Amino acid sequence: MVIKKKVAKKPARRFKKIGRLPGRPSTLIRLALKDLAAVERSRKFTVDMGVWVQPNGKCAVCLAGAVMVKTLRVNPWKDNPEKYAITPSVGSTFNEASALIALDSLRTGKSVEACRYLGIFEEENIPRDRYIARYEESPDLFKKQLRQLATDLAKVGL
């Protein structure tokens, strides 16, 4: 007769929303990819990973900029989108700008840095930083690698 020892499962980590954005990195990536797809289909926007939001004719947006104009409903022709990009909070309080800067880190494969912007400091199982293709080189590969990063983060509860 084999007696199996019961191992207590670690409770699933709960993530608070950061303003109107998810605090879980994998969910944040998936939201950003959804918003990026909407921006790519739109005639109002063009994708440029070198700028947050830059309105002039067609409005250029990066991954975080796509979230700003779609989920956060920033009107780049009326609002000042720089207020989101300039003032991330650090320490014990996190704001939407922190989540947007985390997205900027995630798009370049810096998962450890991104988790810090989201207030996740003591996770020994954060997937290591990795190469993510530049959007300008291959939009499809960029999105595929970000989806894989989201999957890897979700597997470890992030």
Helices and strands as residue ranges (DSSP letters): H 25-41, E 45-47, E 53-55, E 59-61, H 63-70, H 82-86, H 96-106, H 111-117, H 139-155
